[in-house]
Structure formats: structure tokens, C-alpha cells
Amino acid sequence: MSSSASTTSHLKRLVPLLCWCVFCSVLNGTMFNIAVPDIARDFDLSAANVSWVITGYIVIFAIGSISYGKLADAYSVRRLLTIGLLLFNTGALLSLLAGSYPLLVAGRLVQAGGGAAIPALVMIIATRFAPVELRGRVLGAVSATVALAMGLGPLIGGLLAGAIHWRWLFILSFATLPAIPLLGLVLPREPRRPLRYDLAGACGLTLLVAALLIALTTRQPWFLVPVLPLGLLLTRQIRRSPWPFIPRNLLRDRLYRRGLLVTFLGMGTVFGLLFTTPLLLRQVHDVSTTDIGLIIFPGALCGSLAGLLGGRLTDRWGAPPVALCGLVILSCGYLLLAALGGTGTLLVLLLLVLCYSGFALLQPALGKIVSLQLPAEQSGIGMGFYNLIYFLSGAFGTALVGGMLETLDRPPAWLGEPLMARYRGVMLLLALAAGAAALIFRLSFRGDRDAQR
């Protein structure tokens, strides 16, 4: 058997397992948001207090994504992913059995610490073990899985929490347990490489990211107070350390920096859309929780198919045209939602299909472009930093959209009827951000041979 055929056969066994883990990880995050009102009721909590079960998860998840990336530059991804899955399921068990809210939060933090390994290491596995000519297909399969799980999450979460109890949501996490021995069979062994760990730099980055995410997710500006001094201390540590946590030359590559900027702008709009859509359907169209899930699901399903197609097109045509196409589709989808989102639920459903498809095309192409700018010895920390920017964009996009919806009590008259006007303003803002990302991308990657591979 040729080397190419052997690699393809190996990926056919590996990719479904990776996608299953990603599916369970994303599903765990999206379906759990549905249960927040029920948790507040059961533990007699205010909205501010119950929000920490979500905020804490996001903070640990984002920090873990770059930490696992750094560790993957020295340790076997098979070992790290096994540890992550064990922690993910341990946290689910603790949360399932928690008799008090502090124990529930502790279980969710443990689950986040393990769950962060899944997207972080799956991206590294795709860039480390898949050849360049097949990398787009692997990332496309992951993108398709993410899109499907994002659509199914609210639907499954609403059905389970409504019909039985919100604790049953944690049982679905145990579906990843069979993947642990199977991944041990299909992931190759890797020699351990020397790891020089900058503990001070890691702690500084952790505190900086935590302050940013808590400020964004809780919308409490005073959490931003330590951001500037922490940023200055982290910069000083990076310059002085002989082996900094974030390599000094990592951000010197212009295309890598531009890829991260496009990721922040483009993916931030997607998270903003995910936050806005249920509110739009509930407040403007008076749709029930179950029907909201049914309206979102077709878009997620079509996005899943678009992700598979986008991965293949990325390998065939190159990543830049596919990524640009995804950004243009997103921009058009937001503009159409601004113009027609108040007309009826059927139009919203069709336009969500358009937006999900743009997202599913963009994600694998961006992942491949960013990975191609990294030297092999920095693939772990480089993709970990990419994942960190991805999650930061989600927190920023959600916070910005939420704040805008709260402050637009008296929207300008040119935005139309007041109830829909707030959402129309949000969609126009998302279209502007996606358009800016498309322009930056077009100017940055035009004619670049490395990005075209």
C-alpha cells in the first residue's frame, strides 16, 4: 500500500472519532445554556449568581485551549487528549451528583478543564498528522460537526431539560468514554520533546484572559481595571524570559497576525448571531423555546453539509478563495436579516441557512491558513493561540451584541419599527464587521503562495 493510501485510510479511522469528541464537547456547551433558568430556580439564585456556571466554564475553557496547545509541543497529543476526556467526564459526574450550587460550579470547571483539550488538540492533530493536501477535508469535517452540534444543542437541551430534568444533560457527556481506548489505537505514539515552561508567563496570560472574559461575559467594566497592568507585565515577561510561554517570534509573522485578526472579526459575528437569533425569534415573532430550536436546526444541518464541501474545496482550490467566500456569504446574510428579519419566521429560517453555510465555509479555510504560517515546532502553541482568539471573539461578540440590545432603547427612526429596529441595528453591525474582515483578508492573502497551498 502506498504512503498516500495508508495516510488516507488512517484518517478515515481517526477523523470520525475526533468529530465525535468535538460533537459532544460543543453540544455540552450549547445545550447547557438552555438549563440556566431551571438551575436558578432549583438553587434559588439570582441571574447574576447563576451566570457564573456559564462564565466560569468559558474562562477555564479558553485558558485551557492555549495551555493544551503549549503542552502539545512537548507531550503526546494522545496522552493529553486522554487526560482531557477523563477530566471532561469526571466533571460531568461531579455536576450530575452535585447537591449544592458551589459543587455544581466546581464540577463545571473540572469539565471545562478537560473539555478544552478537545477542540485545541483536534486542531493540532489535524495540522500535525494530516498532510497539507488533505488538511482542508479534516478541518472541514470538524467544522461540519461544530455547525451541527451548535444547531442540535438548544434543541436537545430544551427537550431533555423540559421533559425530564436539567441534570440529565450531563449524562450525554459520558458518550465520549468509548473514544478513549479507540483514540489510543489510532493516534500514533510521539517522542517526548523537551518542555521549558514559563510559569510566570502562563500565570500572567491566565489572569489577563480571565479578567477580559469575566468583564465581557458579565458586562462589568471594573474587571477591566487589571487588564492594562497585566498586559504590561506579560509583555515584560515575554521579552525577558529565555523560553517565554508565548514565543517572541510567534506574532512576528504578518500573515499569522492577519489570520488571527480575521478570525476575531469574522467568528465574533457568528457568536453574536447565535446570541441574537433566539431573542429575535422570541421578542419579534413570539416563538416558543421548542420552536426556536426547530427554526435554527435546518441552518445548522445545511451548515454541516457546507462544512464538508468547504473542506474539499479548500484542498482543491486553496484556502483563501473559500475563506473569502464564507465572509461574503456571512455579510450578505446579516444584511438580509437586517432588511427582512422582521417579515416572518420562514425567512429567518432561510437566512440562517445562508449564515450557517458561510460560517461552515470560513472555519476550515481559516484554520488551514493559520496552520500553514506556523513552523512545526510551534504548531501546538500557535494553534492554541488561534483557539484562544476564537473563544475571545465569541465572548466579545456576545457581549457587544448584548450591550447593544440593552442600550438601543430608543433606536434611530431610520431603523424602522422600534421592536425590530434594535435587531436591525445589531445585524448591520455584524455585516460591517464581517465586511471589514473580508477586506482585511483580501488585502492580506491576495496572491500569497503559502496560504494557497
N, C-alpha and C positions, 0 to 999 in steps of 0.2 A: 504494500500500500504506500502511495506517495505521501510525502510530508504534508502537502496541502490537504489531501483527502483525510489524513489522520487528524489534522487540526480541526477540519470541519466536523468530523464525526465526534470528536471530543467536545466541541462547542455545543453540538446538538444534545449532548447529555448534561452539560453544565448549565447552559442558559435557562432551561425550564426550571431548574432548582433555584437559580438566582432570582428569577422572576417571581417564583412562589414566595420566597422570603420577602422580596420587595412589596409584593401584593399585600401580604399580611401586615407588614410594617406601616404602609400608607393607610391601609384600611383601619388599623388600630388608631391612627391619629384622626382621620376624618370622621369615623363613626362615633368616636367618644365625645366629640363636641355636642352631639345631639343630647347626650345624657346630662349635661351640666345643670339644666333646671331641676331635674329629678334629684341629683346629688344635693343641690342646695336645699331642696325640700326635706330630704331624708335626714340631713345633718343640721337642719335649721340654720343655714348660713345666708349671709348677705351676698349680693352679686360680687362685691369686691373681694370677699374672702374666698368664695368658691372659684374665682378666676385663677387662683394660684395653682389649682390642679392642672390647668392648661398652661399657664405661664411657666411654671417650674419645668414642665415636660419640654417646652420649646427651648428654654435656656440650656438644659442639660443636653438635649438632642443636638443643638447647634454646636456647642462646645465639643461634644463627643465626636462630631463629624471630622473636625480637624485633628483631634487627638489621635483617633484611629489612623488617620492618614499619615501622621508623623510616625507612629509605631510601625506602620506597614513598610516603612523604608528600612526597618531593621528585622522585624519578626515576620513569620509566615502568615499570609492572609488567611490560610486555612485555620490556624490556631486562633487568630484574633476573631474571625467570624464565629468560630465555635464558642468562644468566651462570650461574645456579644449575644448570640442566640440563647445561651444558658441564662445570662442576666435578664434578657427580654422576658423569658418565660418565668423566671423567679419573681420578677417584679409583677407580672400578671397574677401569679399565685398569691403574693402578698396583698395585692389590691383586691382580689376576689374575696379574701378572708378578712379584710380589714374591718374592725368593729368601730373605728373612730376615724374622723377626718384626717388627723395628722398621720395615721398609719396608711390611709389611702394615698395621701400625697407622697409619703416615703416610698410606697410601692410603685407609684407612677414615676418617681425619679429613678429608681432602680431600673424600671422598664425602659425609660428614656436612655439611660446609660448603656444598656445593651442594644436597644433598637437603633441607636445612632450608628452602630457598626454596619448595619445592613446597607443603607444607601451609600455610605462612604466607601466601604470595601468592595461593593459590587461595581462601583465606578472604577476603582483601582484594578480589580480583576479584569474588567473589560479592556482597559488600556494596557495592562501588563501581559495578558495571556492571549488576547485576540490580535491577529495580525492586522495591519492598517487597512488592508483591502476588505476585511470583514468586520471592522470595528463599528462601522455605522449600523450594521444589522443588529449587532449585540446591543448597542445603545438604543436602537430603535425599538427592540423588544422590551427593554426596560422602560422606555418612555411610554409605550403602549400599555404596559402593566400599570404604571403610575396613573395614567389617564383613566383607565378602567376602575382602579381602586378609588380614585377621587370621586367618581360618579356613584359607585356602589356603596361607599361608606355611609353617607347620610341615609340612604335607603335602608340598608341592613340595620344600621344603628337605630333608626326610628322604629322599624318593625320589631326588633328584639326588645328594646327598652320599653316600647309601648305594650307589647303583648306579654312579656314575662317580667324582666327587671333589668336595670342597667348593669348589674354585676355580671350578667351573662355575657356581656360584651368581651370581658377578659378571657373567657373560655376559648374564643376564636384564636387567641394568640398561641395556644398550645398546638395549633396546626403546624407550627414551624418545627416542632420537636423531631419529626421523622427526617427533616432535612439535615440534621446534624451528622448522623453517620453517613448519609449519602454524599454530603459535601466532602467528607473525609476520603471518600473513594474517588471522586472525580477531580478534586483540586490537587495539583502537583505539590510535592514537597519542595520547600525552598531553603537554601542555606541561610543560617542566621548571619546578618551583617552587623558590623559594629554600630552601636547607637550612642551618640553623645547627646544627652538630654539636657537642654537648658531649662531647668526647673523654674528659675526666676522669670524667664520669658514666657513659659507656659502659664504660670500663675497670673502674670500681668495681662496676657491675652484673654485668659478666662474671666478675670474681673472686668476687663473692658467690654467684652462681648456680653457678659451678664448684665452690666449696667445699661448698655444700649438696648438689649432685648426687653429687659424689665420696663424701661422707660417707654418703649414703643408699644408693648403689649398691654401695659396698664394705663398708658397715656398720662403718666405722672412725670412732669418735666424735671422735678428735683432729682430724679435718678440720673439725670444727665450731668449733674454737678461734677462727679469724679471722672467723667469721660476724658476731658482735656488733660488733667494731670496724669491719668493712667496712660493715655496715648503718648505723652512726652516721655514717661518712664519706660514704656515699652520700646519706643524708638531708640532711647539711650542704651537699653539693654541689647537690642539687636546690633547696634554699632560696636559695642564693647565686647560682647561675648565671642569667644573663638569658635563656637559652634551654636549660633543662635537658633531658637525654636523655629523662627521663620527665616530661612536663608536670605542673606542680604541680596543675592543676585536673583532671587525668585521673581521679584517685581520689576526687575530692570528690563525684561523683555517687553517691548512695546505691544506686540500682538497679544501676549498673555494678559497684560493690563487692560487692553481694549476689550478682550473677550470677557473679562470679569465685569467691566462696566456695562457691556451689552446684556450680560446675564442679569445684573442687578436691575437694570431698567426694564428689560423685557419680562423676566419672570416675576418681578414685583407687580406688574399689571395683572398677571394671571391670578396671583393670590388676592389682589384687590377685587377682581371679578368674582372669585369664589366666595368672598365675604359679602359682596353686594347682592348677588343674584337671589339668595333666599329672602333677603329683606325686600327687594324689589317685587318679588312674586307675592309675598305676604301683604305688604302695605299698599301696593298699587293695584294688584289683581285679586287680593283676598283669597289666596290659595292655601289649602291646609298643608301641614307638615308632610304628610304622606304623599300628597300630590306634587309638592315641591321636588321630592326625590324622584318621582316618576318623570317630571319635566326635565330634570338635569340629566337623568340616566342616558337618553339617546345621544346627547352630545358627548358624554364620556365614552360610550360604545364606539361612536364614529371616530373619536379621538384616538381610541385604542387601535383601530384599523389604520388610521393615518400615521400613527407612530411606526407601525410595521412597514408601511410603504415608505415613510420618510427615511428609515434606516437603510433600506435598499437603495433609494435614490441618492442618499449621502455617499454610499460606496461607489455608485455608478457615475454620478455627475460631479461629485465633490461636495464638501460640506457648505461652503459659502452660499451658493445659489439656493440651497434648501433652507438654510437658516434665514436668509433674506425673505424668501417666500413666506415662511412662517410668521415673520414680523409684519409683513404687509397684510397677510390674512388677519392677524390679530387687530391691526389698526383699523381695517375695514369693518371687522366685526364690532368693535367698540363704537365706531361712528354710526353704524346701522342700528345698534342698540340705543344709542342716544336719540336717533331720529324716530325709531319705530317701537322701542321697548315698551311704551305705554299703550300700544294698539291692541295687543291680545297675547294670550299665553302661547298660542301656536307659533306666532312669530318669534317670541322669546326662545322657544324650544329650537327652532330652526337656526336662529342666530347663535345660540350656544353651541350647536353642531359646528358652525363655522369657527368660533373662537377656540373650542377644544381641539379642532383639527390643526389650527395654526400653532397652538401650544405643543401638540404632539410632533409636529414637523420641526419646530425650533429646538426642542430639548436635546434630541440625539445629535443634531448637527453642531450645536454649541459645545456639547460635551466632547465631541471628536476634535473640533477646532482647538479648544483649550488644551486637550491632552497632547496634541501634536506640537505644542510650543514648549513642552517640558522635557528636559534631559531625563534619562532613565533613572538616575539616582535620586531625582526629586519628584518622581511620579506620585509617590504617596502623599507627601506634604502639599504638592501642587494641586492634586485633585481634592485633597482635604480642604484646602483654602477655597477652592471653587465651590465645594459643598457649603462651606461656611457663608460665602457671599450669597449663595442660593437661598439659604434659610434666613439670612438677614434681609434679603429683598422681600421675602414673604412677610416678615414681621413689619417692615417699613411700609409695604404696600397696603397691608391690612389696617395698620394704624392710621395711615394718611387718609384712606378712604373712610374709615370710621369717624375720624375727626372732621372730615369734610361734610359728611352726612349730618353730624351734630351741629355744625356751625352754619349750615345753609338753611337757617330757619326762614329767612326772607330772601330767596334766590332772585336774581335779576329777572325782570319781566320777559326779557327776550328768550329765556329758557322755557317759557310756556307755563302750563298749569302747575301750581305750586307743589302738589304731591309728587308729580313725576319730575319736576324741574331739578330737584336735588340729585336724583339718579342720572338725569341727563347731564348735569354738570360733572358728575363723577366719571361717566363714560367718556366725555370729551377729554377729561384729564388723562384717562388711561390711553386714549387714542393718541394724545400728544406725546406721552412718554414712550409708547411703542413706536411712534413715528420717529422720535429722536434716536431711539435705539437702532432703528433701521438705517438712519442717515449715518450715524457713527460707524455702524458695521460696514456699510457700503464704502465709506471713505477709508476705513482701516484695512479691509481684507480684499480690496479690489486688486486682482492680478497677483496676489501672494501665492507663490507656488507651494509653500509648506502647508498652507491652510487648504489648498485644493486637493491634497492627497486623499 
